[in-house]
Amino acid sequence: ATLTFLRKAGLDAQGALDVFQTSASFVGGFALGEINERAGWTDPGEPEERGEWPSTGSLDGRYPVTAEVLRLATPDRDRAFELGLDLLIGGIPALRVSSDTPNHGEST
C-alpha cells in the first residue's frame, strides 16, 4: 500500500523504494529505542531518562560548540521523532522532482 501510494504520488520505482526503506528504518529505530526503554534495557544515566545531558565541562575547551549545544538543549525523543517525520515527508517532493531527471531510478 505504501509503495502504491508513493508511486501514485509521482515517485519512480527507485524513489518509492528509497522513501519506503528510509521511513521504515527511521520509525523502526525510534520504536526500538522505546522498546528498550520500556524493557529497562537503557542505562539509567541516559540523558532521556534524566531529561538532561551529562556534564559538559571536559568538552568546553576542545569542542565548545558541542558543549554549548548540550548545555542549552534538552533531549526529547517525541520532539525528535516528529521533527524527523516532518523532514522526511517534506523532502519527498524534492525527490519527486529529481526523479524526473534523466538517469535517476528506472531505465528508459
Backbone bond lengths (Angstrom), bond angles and torsions (degrees), N, CA, C in turn:
res aa  C-N    CA-C-N  psi(-1)  N-CA   C-N-CA  omega(-1)  CA-C   N-CA-C  phi
1 A - - - 1.448 - - 1.534 110.59 -
2 T 1.332 115.71 -41.12 1.468 119.05 -179.28 1.515 110.85 -66.38
3 L 1.318 116.95 -43.95 1.463 120.03 179.48 1.527 110.76 -64.13
4 T 1.322 117.24 -39.23 1.467 120.72 177.36 1.520 110.34 -61.41
5 F 1.343 116.18 -44.96 1.457 120.89 178.38 1.524 110.91 -59.12
6 L 1.330 116.57 -46.83 1.463 120.57 -178.02 1.520 111.82 -65.62
7 R 1.324 117.16 -38.48 1.477 119.80 177.51 1.529 110.14 -66.05
8 K 1.338 116.77 -42.65 1.468 120.10 178.65 1.518 111.46 -66.85
9 A 1.326 117.31 -24.16 1.462 122.03 177.86 1.524 111.37 -77.56
10 G 1.330 116.92 -5.58 1.452 120.09 174.74 1.518 115.57 108.41
11 L 1.318 118.37 5.17 1.455 119.61 178.51 1.521 110.46 -82.90
12 D 1.336 115.34 144.38 1.454 118.12 173.01 1.528 108.30 -74.37
13 A 1.314 117.64 176.52 1.460 121.41 -175.94 1.532 111.49 -58.45
14 Q 1.322 117.54 -45.06 1.459 120.60 -178.71 1.525 111.19 -65.06
15 G 1.321 116.75 -43.98 1.460 120.46 178.78 1.515 112.09 -61.94
16 A 1.341 116.80 -41.92 1.464 120.75 178.86 1.530 110.60 -62.41
17 L 1.329 116.44 -44.38 1.458 119.72 179.43 1.530 111.29 -66.07
18 D 1.324 116.72 -41.32 1.462 120.44 178.99 1.527 111.59 -60.77
19 V 1.328 117.20 -45.75 1.465 121.08 179.46 1.528 110.00 -65.03
20 F 1.323 116.86 -42.21 1.465 120.66 179.42 1.523 110.48 -60.72
21 Q 1.327 117.50 -49.96 1.464 120.88 -178.92 1.528 111.99 -63.74
22 T 1.323 116.46 -42.55 1.456 120.35 -179.59 1.520 111.03 -63.70
23 S 1.321 116.96 -46.44 1.463 119.42 -178.67 1.526 111.13 -67.93
24 A 1.330 118.32 -38.43 1.466 120.92 178.21 1.532 110.50 -64.30
25 S 1.329 116.53 -41.62 1.469 120.01 178.90 1.523 111.14 -66.27
26 F 1.322 116.28 -42.03 1.458 121.58 -179.86 1.533 110.29 -61.60
27 V 1.313 116.93 -51.89 1.465 121.26 -178.83 1.525 109.97 -65.18
28 G 1.331 117.17 -42.05 1.454 120.87 179.51 1.516 112.48 -61.69
29 G 1.319 116.64 -40.07 1.463 120.44 178.71 1.516 112.24 -63.06
30 F 1.317 116.39 -43.97 1.465 119.39 178.01 1.528 110.88 -67.79
31 A 1.330 116.65 -39.09 1.467 119.70 178.55 1.527 110.81 -63.03
32 L 1.329 116.73 -40.78 1.460 120.22 178.39 1.531 111.08 -62.16
33 G 1.322 116.84 -39.91 1.464 120.12 176.02 1.515 111.89 -60.70
34 E 1.324 116.93 -41.61 1.470 121.12 178.47 1.521 110.80 -66.20
35 I 1.326 116.48 -43.03 1.468 120.44 179.46 1.518 110.02 -61.27
36 N 1.323 115.94 -46.14 1.469 120.00 179.56 1.521 111.14 -60.44
37 E 1.317 115.94 -42.70 1.468 119.61 -179.66 1.527 111.20 -63.71
38 R 1.326 116.07 -46.28 1.472 119.60 -178.53 1.524 112.23 -67.55
39 A 1.324 116.65 -29.49 1.460 120.34 178.81 1.523 111.73 -82.82
40 G 1.320 115.77 -4.55 1.457 119.69 179.73 1.516 113.42 79.32
41 W 1.326 116.82 21.89 1.459 121.33 -177.74 1.510 112.99 -91.91
42 T 1.325 117.68 9.19 1.455 119.56 177.31 1.514 109.42 -99.72
43 D 1.279 115.34 154.18 1.455 122.16 176.59 1.523 107.88 -70.82
44 P 1.331 119.29 126.03 1.465 119.97 -179.60 1.519 113.08 -59.71
45 G 1.322 117.33 -12.89 1.452 121.08 177.01 1.512 112.91 -87.97
46 E 1.337 117.88 0.23 1.455 120.95 -179.87 1.526 109.85 -60.19
47 P 1.331 117.21 141.59 1.469 120.25 -179.16 1.525 112.98 -54.90
48 E 1.335 117.78 -38.10 1.459 119.91 -178.16 1.529 110.84 -62.40
49 E 1.332 115.98 -33.09 1.457 120.00 -179.79 1.521 110.92 -70.50
50 R 1.318 116.93 -37.32 1.462 121.58 -176.23 1.521 112.17 -91.83
51 G 1.351 117.17 -18.46 1.450 120.02 -175.97 1.515 112.60 78.04
52 E 1.331 116.48 15.41 1.459 120.09 179.32 1.521 108.83 -155.07
53 W 1.316 116.49 166.58 1.456 122.15 177.67 1.520 109.40 -91.25
54 P 1.325 116.98 159.89 1.469 118.73 175.97 1.522 110.75 -66.05
55 S 1.307 116.53 171.46 1.459 122.05 178.86 1.515 110.48 -54.96
56 T 1.321 116.00 139.51 1.463 120.60 -177.56 1.517 112.13 -108.62
57 G 1.324 117.98 7.86 1.455 121.77 -175.93 1.517 113.96 -51.10
58 S 1.322 117.57 -42.57 1.467 120.42 -177.50 1.526 112.44 -71.83
59 L 1.313 117.68 -15.00 1.467 121.33 -178.80 1.526 112.90 -89.97
60 D 1.329 117.37 -21.11 1.459 121.82 -171.46 1.524 114.17 -50.56
61 G 1.319 117.66 -50.23 1.457 120.21 -175.68 1.513 113.53 -73.81
62 R 1.313 115.99 -39.90 1.466 119.65 -173.27 1.528 112.77 -88.82
63 Y 1.322 117.55 -37.55 1.464 122.47 -177.35 1.528 109.23 -132.06
64 P 1.321 117.42 70.31 1.469 119.44 -173.19 1.526 113.79 -63.17
65 V 1.309 118.78 -36.04 1.467 119.87 -179.48 1.525 109.96 -68.91
66 T 1.326 116.94 -42.74 1.464 120.15 177.15 1.522 110.10 -60.22
67 A 1.314 116.99 -46.04 1.464 120.74 179.17 1.529 111.11 -59.90
68 E 1.329 116.54 -42.46 1.463 120.08 -179.98 1.526 111.34 -63.06
69 V 1.315 116.50 -47.26 1.468 120.13 -179.36 1.522 110.32 -61.71
70 L 1.317 117.48 -43.68 1.460 120.04 -179.63 1.524 112.09 -66.40
71 R 1.322 117.72 -29.78 1.470 120.58 176.18 1.522 111.90 -73.44
72 L 1.337 117.04 -36.49 1.465 121.00 -171.96 1.524 114.05 -93.91
73 A 1.323 117.74 -20.05 1.465 120.73 -176.16 1.517 110.62 -102.35
74 T 1.322 115.41 152.46 1.458 122.03 178.06 1.525 108.35 -119.63
75 P 1.338 118.04 128.22 1.464 119.67 179.55 1.519 110.88 -65.07
76 D 1.304 115.66 137.34 1.467 121.65 178.35 1.522 107.05 -149.57
77 R 1.319 116.03 101.40 1.462 121.39 -175.63 1.530 112.00 -60.55
78 D 1.319 117.72 -41.57 1.471 120.48 179.94 1.530 110.94 -63.07
79 R 1.324 116.43 -44.07 1.463 120.02 179.18 1.521 110.39 -63.01
80 A 1.326 117.08 -42.80 1.467 121.17 179.71 1.525 110.97 -63.55
81 F 1.330 116.86 -39.96 1.464 120.29 178.76 1.527 110.88 -64.10
82 E 1.323 116.91 -46.82 1.466 120.55 179.60 1.524 111.40 -62.01
83 L 1.320 117.06 -42.67 1.461 120.63 177.98 1.529 110.39 -62.12
84 G 1.316 116.35 -45.75 1.461 119.65 179.51 1.514 112.57 -59.84
85 L 1.331 117.11 -43.05 1.468 119.83 177.02 1.522 111.57 -63.11
86 D 1.334 116.21 -43.10 1.466 119.55 178.07 1.529 110.82 -59.15
87 L 1.335 116.63 -43.83 1.465 120.20 179.81 1.521 111.65 -66.20
88 L 1.321 116.12 -42.20 1.467 120.53 179.52 1.522 110.96 -63.11
89 I 1.308 116.29 -50.14 1.466 120.35 -178.67 1.526 110.45 -66.64
90 G 1.330 116.86 -40.37 1.460 120.27 179.55 1.519 113.31 -64.78
91 G 1.326 117.08 -24.86 1.460 120.46 -179.35 1.514 114.31 -83.20
92 I 1.317 118.36 -13.15 1.466 120.95 -177.78 1.527 112.17 -60.15
93 P 1.338 120.10 -43.57 1.475 118.07 178.73 1.532 113.21 -58.83
94 A 1.318 117.91 -35.75 1.464 120.21 178.26 1.522 110.48 -65.82
95 L 1.311 117.16 -37.19 1.460 120.92 177.26 1.518 110.11 -66.34
96 R 1.321 116.16 -39.03 1.465 120.11 179.22 1.513 110.31 -61.82
97 V 1.338 116.90 -41.98 1.460 120.87 178.58 1.522 109.98 -62.92
98 S 1.353 116.12 -45.00 1.454 118.14 -177.99 1.517 111.56 -69.98
99 S 1.336 118.26 -23.97 1.467 119.51 179.22 1.518 111.42 -72.29
100 D 1.331 118.05 -14.39 1.456 121.48 177.78 1.524 111.64 -81.92
101 T 1.325 116.89 -9.14 1.454 119.69 -179.23 1.516 109.39 -83.41
102 P 1.333 117.31 152.31 1.465 119.89 -179.25 1.525 111.64 -61.61
103 N 1.312 116.43 151.98 1.455 125.20 175.46 1.526 114.09 67.23
104 H 1.317 117.93 22.16 1.462 120.47 174.63 1.518 108.01 -111.73
105 G 1.302 115.82 123.41 1.465 119.12 173.88 1.505 112.70 78.55
106 E 1.309 117.32 -118.46 1.451 123.14 -170.98 1.527 112.36 -72.28
107 S 1.297 115.09 151.50 1.465 121.13 176.12 1.518 109.99 -73.36
108 T 1.314 114.66 152.18 1.463 118.66 177.95 1.500 110.99 -94.79
